[in-house]
Amino acid sequence: MTDYLDITRLYRMHAGDLNGYLRQRVRCPALADDLCQEAFLRLSQRPSTESLEEPRAYLFRIANNLMIDHHRRCHSRIDHQPLDDPRLCLACPYSCPETATESALCQRQLRRAMASLPPRLLQALTWHRLEGLTQAEIGRRFGVSERMAGRYIAQALERCRSELTGTPSLCVE
């Protein structure tokens, strides 16, 4: 292993230049600091610096190799998609069985509630909700006032609501 004093002397002499070189190349001060430290660590693990004619050039070669290794590692990694990325759709396009069953039950209850409505209330609700007629148009079709047509719609909605919630209706036809 390299002598501690030799590494310290080399560090004092060349660390600033090496760090400046790395900062220019990687454009990230923290990464440059890490690579500089790693270069000196690798040099310290070398058996002896006496066989080195140019320790500064050797340090720069180590740093350059470390930088190349770092870039290879970064570019060879598979890009990971964040889980909240909208392009990464993990949801099933079909509704879950509970939702489908609940929807079917609700539709069945609504059909039963509508089937129990008197004909005039059912017709007023159908014209209003499904055909989009106004209260005035419904009144004209029934031959009643706009206000009475509004009452038909309100009574139909109240009866359906009470049927669906299981509470008694307050409406009387």
C-alpha positions in Angstrom: 0.0 0.0 0.0 1.0 3.6 -0.6 2.5 5.5 2.2 0.2 7.8 4.1 2.5 10.8 3.8 2.9 10.3 0.0 -0.9 10.3 -0.5 -1.2 13.4 1.7 1.5 15.2 -0.2 -0.1 14.2 -3.6 -3.5 15.2 -2.4 -2.3 18.7 -1.4 -0.5 19.1 -4.7 -3.1 17.8 -7.1 -6.6 17.7 -5.5 -7.5 21.2 -6.6 -6.5 20.7 -10.2 -8.2 17.2 -10.3 -11.4 18.5 -8.8 -11.5 21.5 -11.2 -11.0 19.1 -14.2 -13.8 16.8 -13.0 -16.2 19.7 -12.3 -15.8 20.9 -15.9 -16.4 17.5 -17.2 -19.4 16.3 -15.1 -20.9 19.7 -14.3 -22.0 18.5 -10.9 -19.8 19.7 -7.9 -20.9 16.8 -5.6 -20.2 14.2 -8.2 -16.8 15.8 -9.0 -15.9 15.7 -5.3 -16.9 12.1 -5.0 -14.9 11.1 -8.1 -11.8 13.0 -6.9 -11.9 11.3 -3.5 -12.4 7.9 -5.3 -9.4 8.6 -7.5 -7.2 9.2 -4.4 -8.6 6.2 -2.7 -7.7 4.0 -5.7 -4.2 5.5 -5.8 -3.8 4.8 -2.1 -4.7 1.1 -2.7 -1.9 0.8 -5.2 1.1 -1.1 -3.8 3.7 1.7 -4.3 3.9 5.2 -5.9 7.7 4.8 -6.5 7.1 3.0 -9.7 5.0 5.9 -11.0 6.9 8.3 -13.1 4.0 10.8 -13.3 1.6 10.4 -10.3 -0.4 13.4 -11.4 -1.0 11.9 -14.9 -1.9 8.6 -13.2 -4.4 10.4 -10.9 -6.1 12.1 -13.9 -6.2 8.7 -15.8 -7.9 7.1 -12.7 -10.4 10.0 -12.5 -11.1 9.9 -16.2 -11.8 6.1 -16.0 -14.1 6.6 -12.9 -16.0 9.3 -14.9 -16.4 6.9 -17.8 -17.6 4.1 -15.5 -20.1 6.5 -13.9 -21.6 7.5 -17.2 -21.8 3.9 -18.3 -23.7 3.0 -15.1 -26.1 5.9 -15.5 -26.9 5.1 -19.2 -27.1 1.3 -18.7 -29.8 1.5 -16.0 -33.3 0.8 -17.0 -35.4 3.9 -16.7 -38.0 3.4 -13.9 -41.4 4.8 -14.3 -42.9 6.5 -11.3 -46.1 4.7 -10.1 -48.2 7.8 -10.4 -47.3 8.3 -14.1 -50.6 8.6 -16.0 -49.0 6.7 -19.0 -48.5 3.7 -16.7 -52.1 2.6 -16.4 -52.4 -0.3 -14.0 -56.2 -0.1 -13.6 -58.4 -2.6 -15.2 -60.7 -1.0 -17.7 -63.6 -3.1 -16.4 -65.5 -2.2 -13.2 -64.9 -4.4 -10.2 -67.6 -7.0 -9.5 -68.8 -5.1 -6.4 -69.4 -1.9 -8.4 -71.2 -3.8 -11.2 -73.4 -5.7 -8.8 -74.3 -2.5 -6.9 -75.1 -0.7 -10.1 -77.3 -3.6 -11.2 -79.2 -3.5 -7.9 -79.6 0.2 -8.1 -81.0 0.0 -11.6 -83.4 -2.8 -10.5 -84.7 -0.7 -7.6 -85.1 2.3 -9.8 -87.1 0.3 -12.4 -89.3 -1.0 -9.6 -89.8 2.5 -8.2 -90.7 3.9 -11.6 -93.1 0.9 -12.3 -94.9 1.8 -9.0 -95.6 5.4 -10.1 -99.0 6.4 -11.3 -99.2 6.9 -15.1 -99.3 10.7 -15.1 -96.3 11.0 -12.7 -94.3 8.4 -14.7 -95.0 10.3 -18.0 -94.1 13.7 -16.5 -90.8 12.3 -15.1 -90.0 10.6 -18.4 -90.7 13.7 -20.5 -88.7 15.9 -18.1 -85.7 13.7 -17.4 -85.3 11.6 -20.5 -86.7 13.9 -23.2 -85.6 17.2 -21.6 -89.0 18.9 -21.8 -89.7 22.0 -19.7 -92.5 22.2 -17.1 -94.4 24.5 -19.4 -94.2 22.0 -22.3 -95.3 19.1 -20.0 -98.2 21.2 -18.7 -99.3 21.9 -22.3 -99.2 18.2 -23.2 -101.3 17.3 -20.1 -103.5 20.3 -20.4 -102.6 21.5 -16.9 -100.7 24.5 -15.6 -96.9 24.8 -15.6 -97.0 24.7 -11.8 -99.1 21.4 -11.8 -96.6 19.9 -14.2 -93.8 20.8 -11.7 -95.8 19.1 -8.9 -96.1 15.9 -11.0 -92.3 15.9 -11.5 -91.6 16.7 -7.9 -94.0 13.9 -6.7 -92.5 11.4 -9.1 -89.0 12.2 -7.8 -90.0 12.1 -4.2 -91.7 8.7 -4.6 -88.7 7.2 -6.4 -86.4 8.6 -3.7 -88.5 7.2 -1.0 -88.7 3.8 -2.7 -84.9 3.7 -3.2 -84.1 4.8 0.4 -86.9 2.8 2.0 -88.5 5.8 3.7 -92.3 6.4 3.4 -93.3 9.1 0.8 -94.8 12.3 1.9 -96.4 13.0 -1.4 -100.0 12.3 -2.2 -101.2 12.4 -5.8 
